[in-house]
Amino acid sequence: METTAPERLRALPSWLLTQTAHHAHRLVTEGLSEAGARGYHYRLLAALEESGPTSQATLGRRSAIHLSDLVATINELADRDLVSREPDPADRRRNVITITPAGRRQLKRLDKQIARIQDDLLAPLSGAEREQLTALLSRLLRHHTEGA
């Protein structure tokens, strides 16, 4: 990575994480765009696949998508028949969101695209180094988000 940043910045883990995160975000955005999707689409479909049909509020928490963005994302996916939105039989004021068979197929395509992106992002690392990096980043994230 060519940079003109001062050496003291280039030696800081926080700076390195930020620069790498920007690069990773760009790769994910471009890669998902090639598949006709956005990051929110992937997050929402993955959350539904893992948790099953759920309310919009729960889905927002599980996918870490703010409510204002969640509704637009659900609308986009529903327009493409990737999710369905039905009134909750237990509380008709709420909607239950369900991934459709087409949504499951799209998620599988996006999983493959995400795997390719991860390979591109982590190309200079061995398999063991990738696992170690993932474990270390997970530990840092847990430390800073537990109880938050």
Phi, psi and chi 1 to 4 in degrees:
 res  aa     phi    psi   chi1   chi2   chi3   chi4
   1 MET       -  115.9  156.2  176.5   35.8      -
   2 GLU   -83.4  129.6  179.9  117.5    6.9      -
   3 THR  -149.2  154.7 -177.4      -      -      -
   4 THR  -106.5    9.4   57.6      -      -      -
   5 ALA   -63.9  147.4      -      -      -      -
   6 PRO   -57.8  148.1  -22.2   31.9      -      -
   7 GLU   -57.3  -37.2 -173.0  175.0  -31.0      -
   8 ARG   -63.3  -30.4   66.9  171.9   30.0  132.0
   9 LEU   -72.0  -45.6  -75.3  179.1      -      -
  10 ARG   -63.0  -14.4  -69.3  179.6  -70.8  157.5
  11 ALA   -95.4   -4.8      -      -      -      -
  12 LEU   -88.7  125.3  -65.4  172.4      -      -
  13 PRO   -55.7  -38.2  -25.5   34.4      -      -
  14 SER   -62.8  -40.3   58.1      -      -      -
  15 TRP   -66.9  -44.0 -169.8   86.1      -      -
  16 LEU   -62.5  -42.5  -66.2  168.2      -      -
  17 LEU   -61.4  -44.1  -77.7  168.0      -      -
  18 THR   -63.5  -45.9  -59.7      -      -      -
  19 GLN   -64.4  -41.8  -62.5  -52.3  -55.4      -
  20 THR   -66.8  -38.7  -56.3      -      -      -
  21 ALA   -62.6  -40.8      -      -      -      -
  22 HIS   -61.1  -44.3  -73.1  -56.0      -      -
  23 HIS   -64.7  -44.5 -174.7   67.4      -      -
  24 ALA   -62.0  -42.8      -      -      -      -
  25 HIS   -60.8  -42.7 -179.6   73.5      -      -
  26 ARG   -63.9  -44.3 -178.2 -175.8   57.0   76.8
  27 LEU   -61.9  -43.7  -70.8  173.8      -      -
  28 VAL   -66.3  -45.4  168.4      -      -      -
  29 THR   -59.7  -48.4  -61.4      -      -      -
  30 GLU   -65.4  -42.9  -69.9  172.2    0.9      -
  31 GLY   -66.4  -41.9      -      -      -      -
  32 LEU   -69.8  -34.8  -70.5  176.8      -      -
  33 SER   -60.7  -39.5  177.9      -      -      -
  34 GLU   -59.5  -28.7  -69.6  170.7   10.1      -
  35 ALA   -94.6    9.4      -      -      -      -
  36 GLY    71.4   31.6      -      -      -      -
  37 ALA  -136.8  170.3      -      -      -      -
  38 ARG  -124.6  165.7  -62.8 -175.5  -53.4  118.7
  39 GLY   -56.3  -41.4      -      -      -      -
  40 TYR   -61.8  -35.9  -79.4  173.2      -      -
  41 HIS   -61.1  -47.8  -63.7  164.5      -      -
  42 TYR   -62.7  -46.4 -176.6   69.7      -      -
  43 ARG   -61.2  -43.2  -73.2  162.9   57.5  179.0
  44 LEU   -68.5  -46.1 -165.2  142.8      -      -
  45 LEU   -63.1  -40.9  -68.5  171.3      -      -
  46 ALA   -64.1  -41.4      -      -      -      -
  47 ALA   -63.9  -42.3      -      -      -      -
  48 LEU   -66.7  -40.4  -76.6  171.5      -      -
  49 GLU   -61.8  -40.0  172.4   75.4    9.3      -
  50 GLU   -75.9  -41.0 -174.5  176.2  -59.2      -
  51 SER  -102.1  -15.3   66.9      -      -      -
  52 GLY    82.3 -175.8      -      -      -      -
  53 PRO   -54.9  138.4  -23.8   33.0      -      -
  54 THR  -154.9  165.5 -170.4      -      -      -
  55 SER   -71.7  159.7   70.3      -      -      -
  56 GLN   -59.9  -42.0  -74.7 -177.1 -168.4      -
  57 ALA   -62.3  -45.8      -      -      -      -
  58 THR   -65.6  -40.3  -59.7      -      -      -
  59 LEU   -61.9  -40.3 -176.6   56.2      -      -
  60 GLY   -59.9  -44.2      -      -      -      -
  61 ARG   -66.8  -44.0  -74.4 -171.3  -62.9  -84.6
  62 ARG   -67.1  -33.3  -68.9 -158.9   44.0   96.7
  63 SER   -96.3   -3.9   61.3      -      -      -
  64 ALA    57.0   41.4      -      -      -      -
  65 ILE  -112.9  126.6  -60.3  173.5      -      -
  66 HIS   -60.5  145.8 -169.9  -88.0      -      -
  67 LEU   -53.0  -39.8 -177.0   59.3      -      -
  68 SER   -64.5  -34.3   61.0      -      -      -
  69 ASP   -83.4  -29.3  -64.9  -42.0      -      -
  70 LEU   -61.9  -47.4  179.5   71.6      -      -
  71 VAL   -60.5  -44.4  172.6      -      -      -
  72 ALA   -63.1  -40.3      -      -      -      -
  73 THR   -66.6  -43.8  -56.4      -      -      -
  74 ILE   -60.1  -43.8  -69.0  169.7      -      -
  75 ASN   -58.9  -45.0  -70.6  -19.3      -      -
  76 GLU   -61.4  -44.8  -69.3  168.7    5.2      -
  77 LEU   -71.4  -36.0  -65.5  175.4      -      -
  78 ALA   -67.0  -38.5      -      -      -      -
  79 ASP   -61.9  -26.5  -71.4  -14.3      -      -
  80 ARG   -98.1    8.8  -64.4  169.9   58.4 -172.8
  81 ASP    58.9   31.8  -64.2  -41.2      -      -
  82 LEU   -92.8  -20.8  -59.2  176.2      -      -
  83 VAL  -139.0  158.1  -60.2      -      -      -
  84 SER  -118.3  152.8   66.2      -      -      -
  85 ARG  -129.1  117.0  177.4  179.6   26.3 -142.7
  86 GLU  -129.6  150.3  -57.6  -65.4  -29.9      -
  87 PRO   -60.4  140.5  -20.1   29.6      -      -
  88 ASP   -71.6  121.5 -176.3  -17.7      -      -
  89 PRO   -61.0  -27.4   -1.6    2.6      -      -
  90 ALA   -80.6  -23.7      -      -      -      -
  91 ASP  -154.2   95.2 -177.5   -9.2      -      -
  92 ARG   -63.9   -8.6  -50.2 -114.7  -14.7  131.2
  93 ARG   -78.7  -17.9  -64.3  169.7  -65.0  174.4
  94 ARG  -104.2  155.8  -65.9 -172.8  -32.6  178.2
  95 ASN  -106.7  145.8  -73.6  -41.2      -      -
  96 VAL  -107.3  129.6  172.8      -      -      -
  97 ILE  -104.0  133.5  -47.9  -56.5      -      -
  98 THR  -132.0  137.5  -55.3      -      -      -
  99 ILE   -74.9  137.9 -170.0  169.3      -      -
 100 THR   -93.6  169.1   64.7      -      -      -
 101 PRO   -56.4  -39.4  -29.6   37.6      -      -
 102 ALA   -64.7  -35.2      -      -      -      -
 103 GLY   -65.7  -38.5      -      -      -      -
 104 ARG   -65.4  -40.3  -70.6 -177.4 -160.9  -75.2
 105 ARG   -64.8  -42.6  -71.0 -170.5  -61.7  -86.0
 106 GLN   -63.3  -41.1  174.5   69.5  -11.9      -
 107 LEU   -61.3  -40.8 -179.3   57.9      -      -
 108 LYS   -61.8  -41.3  -74.6 -178.2 -177.0  178.9
 109 ARG   -63.6  -42.7  -75.5 -171.2  -69.1  -87.5
 110 LEU   -68.0  -36.2  -63.8  179.6      -      -
 111 ASP   -57.5  -42.9  -79.6  -22.2      -      -
 112 LYS   -64.6  -41.7  -70.9  176.8 -175.1  174.7
 113 GLN   -64.6  -43.8 -172.8   71.7  -10.4      -
 114 ILE   -62.5  -39.7  -71.7  -70.1      -      -
 115 ALA   -62.0  -41.5      -      -      -      -
 116 ARG   -63.4  -40.2  -78.0 -168.5  -67.3  -87.4
 117 ILE   -63.9  -42.8  -65.9  163.9      -      -
 118 GLN   -61.6  -41.0  -59.4  -51.5  -61.5      -
 119 ASP   -61.7  -40.8  -76.0  -17.9      -      -
 120 ASP   -65.8  -47.7 -174.8   22.7      -      -
 121 LEU   -60.9  -41.7  176.2   66.6      -      -
 122 LEU  -101.8   17.9  -58.1  173.8      -      -
 123 ALA   -50.0  -40.9      -      -      -      -
 124 PRO   -75.8   -3.5   19.0  -23.5      -      -
 125 LEU  -103.1  145.5  -56.7  179.7      -      -
 126 SER   -73.9  170.2   69.5      -      -      -
 127 GLY   -57.8  -43.9      -      -      -      -
 128 ALA   -65.0  -40.1      -      -      -      -
 129 GLU   -66.3  -37.1  -71.5  170.9  -35.4      -
 130 ARG   -62.5  -44.8  -69.0  174.7 -173.8 -155.0
 131 GLU   -63.0  -41.8  -71.7  177.8   19.9      -
 132 GLN   -65.2  -44.3 -177.8  179.8   25.4      -
 133 LEU   -60.7  -45.4  176.4   63.7      -      -
 134 THR   -61.3  -42.7  -59.2      -      -      -
 135 ALA   -64.2  -43.2      -      -      -      -
 136 LEU   -66.8  -43.8  -69.7  170.2      -      -
 137 LEU   -64.3  -39.1  -69.8  171.8      -      -
 138 SER   -62.1  -41.9  -64.8      -      -      -
 139 ARG   -64.3  -43.7 -167.0  163.8  110.6 -157.7
 140 LEU   -61.5  -46.7  -78.4  170.9      -      -
 141 LEU   -62.8  -44.1 -174.6   59.0      -      -
 142 ARG   -58.5  -44.2  -98.9 -168.5  -38.5  -84.0
 143 HIS   -58.8  -41.1  171.8   79.0      -      -
 144 HIS   -89.2   -8.1  -69.1  -72.0      -      -
 145 THR  -116.0  -17.3   57.7      -      -      -
 146 GLU   -64.4  128.5  -74.9  179.4   -9.0      -
 147 GLY    76.9    0.7      -      -      -      -
 148 ALA   -78.8      -      -      -      -      -
